[in-house]
Amino acid sequence: MNDNLGTGHKVLKREIVVTADGSTSLKIPELDEMYHSKKGAVQESQFVYIDHGMSLTKKPKIDILEIGMGTGLNVALTIKQASANSVSINYDTLEPYPLTKAEQLSLNYEEILGLPVGMMSQIHNSNTDNQINADFNLSVYVQKLEDWEANQLYDVIYFDAFAPNKQKGPWVLSNLKKLYACLKAGGVLTTYCAQGQFKRDLKSIGFEVTNPPGPMGKREITVAYK
Ligand SMILES: C[S@@+](CC[C@H](N)C(=O)[O-])C[C@H]1O[C@@H](n2cnc3c(N)ncnc32)[C@H](O)[C@@H]1O
């Protein structure tokens, strides 16, 4: 297991892959770990984070926290959803290992999602308080969850770290407590992960844990409420 994903100045090697729905993703061969399901990056992310996260919150203005921005796919899907539903979004995301320019340019999300040319680059080049469009304010923190402290409360948390058997750090109890503390009452945390210990930990903190069937044949995902 590698909890750093980067040793010193060297980030683990990543490869571009095309998933079954035609959308691109990244793989870390050394960990044998994908950023998204091989069965479809866009389909998986839309299902887990938009349909079972953002869309559960019926508010005109939604505060979202993402753990692991990676390719920026969840950001892009959230921008699309916000525009389609006239919802205003404040989106904070953590990413300790940002993509290189070459990796950014190898992804096909603008084409596949019909986004304006240059939007993905705008996302990846964001720091704090960037107005991507009239409905979407983005802050990117080049930080690990372990080192980050919230300064506001969120309606929705997209917990999209690598799997706990590949990277333990983000999933430890102290971090889950941190996420519970920065979630608004009635807020929701959603993730593709449905590992037993993770679900027990969420319950022990006070989350109400549900496990809807997952996308593309996956048995279940986790949607946890405060
Ligand atoms: C499953 S991938 C992310 C998928 C991403 N949401 C996307 O759509 O591409 C996990 C991400 O978590 C990031 N990450 C790694 N360690 C982290 C940590 N300690 N805290 C927060 N994010 C971390 C990785 O660099 C990677 O980008």
The ligand as an SDF file (V2000), in Angstrom:
LIG
                    3D

 27 29  0  0  0  0  0  0  0  0999 V2000
  -10.4330    7.9360   -7.5300 C   0  0  0  0  0  0  0  0  0  0  0  0
   -9.3340    9.2460   -7.9540 S   0  0  0  0  0  0  0  0  0  0  0  0
  -10.2860   10.6550   -8.2430 C   0  0  0  0  0  0  0  0  0  0  0  0
  -11.3590   10.7060   -9.1560 C   0  0  0  0  0  0  0  0  0  0  0  0
  -11.7460   12.1230   -9.4470 C   0  0  0  0  0  0  0  0  0  0  0  0
  -12.8330   12.5700   -8.6370 N   0  0  0  0  0  0  0  0  0  0  0  0
  -11.9900   12.1880  -10.9090 C   0  0  0  0  0  0  0  0  0  0  0  0
  -13.1450   12.3790  -11.3020 O   0  0  0  0  0  0  0  0  0  0  0  0
  -11.0240   12.0480  -11.6370 O   0  0  0  0  0  0  0  0  0  0  0  0
   -8.7270    9.6850   -6.3220 C   0  0  0  0  0  0  0  0  0  0  0  0
   -8.1090   11.0580   -6.2370 C   0  0  0  0  0  0  0  0  0  0  0  0
   -7.7840   11.3520   -4.8800 O   0  0  0  0  0  0  0  0  0  0  0  0
   -6.5510   12.0330   -4.8540 C   0  0  0  0  0  0  0  0  0  0  0  0
   -5.9460   11.8650   -3.5340 N   0  0  0  0  0  0  0  0  0  0  0  0
   -4.9220   11.0570   -3.2050 C   0  0  0  0  0  0  0  0  0  0  0  0
   -4.6270   11.1540   -1.8970 N   0  0  0  0  0  0  0  0  0  0  0  0
   -5.5020   12.0450   -1.3750 C   0  0  0  0  0  0  0  0  0  0  0  0
   -5.6700   12.5660   -0.0680 C   0  0  0  0  0  0  0  0  0  0  0  0
   -4.9210   12.1490    0.9270 N   0  0  0  0  0  0  0  0  0  0  0  0
   -6.6300   13.5010    0.1250 N   0  0  0  0  0  0  0  0  0  0  0  0
   -7.4040   13.9040   -0.9160 C   0  0  0  0  0  0  0  0  0  0  0  0
   -7.2860   13.4260   -2.1940 N   0  0  0  0  0  0  0  0  0  0  0  0
   -6.3430   12.5100   -2.4140 C   0  0  0  0  0  0  0  0  0  0  0  0
   -5.7680   11.3470   -5.9510 C   0  0  0  0  0  0  0  0  0  0  0  0
   -4.6620   12.1060   -6.3610 O   0  0  0  0  0  0  0  0  0  0  0  0
   -6.8280   11.1790   -7.0250 C   0  0  0  0  0  0  0  0  0  0  0  0
   -6.8980   12.2810   -7.8660 O   0  0  0  0  0  0  0  0  0  0  0  0
  1  2  1  0
  2  3  1  0
  2 10  1  0
  3  4  1  0
  4  5  1  0
  5  6  1  0
  5  7  1  0
  7  8  2  0
  7  9  1  0
 10 11  1  0
 11 12  1  0
 11 26  1  0
 12 13  1  0
 13 14  1  0
 13 24  1  0
 14 15  1  0
 14 23  1  0
 15 16  2  0
 16 17  1  0
 17 18  1  0
 17 23  2  0
 18 19  1  0
 18 20  2  0
 20 21  1  0
 21 22  2  0
 22 23  1  0
 24 25  1  0
 24 26  1  0
 26 27  1  0
M  CHG  2   2   1   9  -1
M  END
$$$$
